[in-house]
């Protein structure tokens, strides 16, 4: 069984120490093979905040970690830094690769940097990024669970959040579905949900599921939804019932994360060459 832990929008600089402790404990129990941090690692892209995030991720001791920037990881008030070296502090903490990936016999995870220095908070995916990811997906093995990670969402559940949709998501959804994607992970809006992309509206060749994470550690929770993370479990030997996504919420009274819900993900392999 492969276990992937998705942590999003920790916003270091606004983190809650008691939730950090609980997430460490949950990670010890889950023993995930892979950690995905889907953006907004910091609140204001400051060196101390990136350093704190790096230390925390290191203490989780997950064998492989994939981290991508979110809009909060680019300087907001330092206009010169935003224009000339927007990822300088991010790179200092997490290295030069803004679009890391991980491939194993049963897993392919492809990260996409959807931040743009010219935008305040909106995200964008370019035609070049769409094709690069699609090419990797087309080369995937039938045994592999195929996950694409962005910061901004490709699906929202509330009208008020439509302004937060990733620019270019329609073209990306069609291309990645045709190439064989199973899940698209995102964050940004601090609301957790697992839903299929609308095949009819987007004209998708096959089902793809959006896996959205809430804020893992920040006190900047939204609409009363507590801090939360997602856990993906995948067993390549189990056929169509191989994958499920669990949402784990922080329960303040118990001072721990508890499983809130489990969503089975039907996998469709026939349409993928």
Buried (B, 14 or more C-beta within 10 A) or exposed (E): EBBBBBBBBBBBBBBBEBBBEBBEEBBEEBEBBBBBBBBBBBBBBBEEBBBBBBEBBEEBEBEBBBBBBBBBBBBBEBEEBBEEBBBBBBBEBBEEEBBBBBBBEBBBBBBBBBBBBEBEBBBBBBEEBBEBBBEBBEEBBEBBBBBBBBBBBBBBEEEEBEEBBBBBBBBBBBBBBBBBBBBBBBBBBBBBBBEEBEBEEBEBBBBBBBBBBBBBBBEBBEEEBBBBBBBBBBBBEEEEEBBBBBBBBBBEEEEBBEEBEEBEBEBBEEEBE
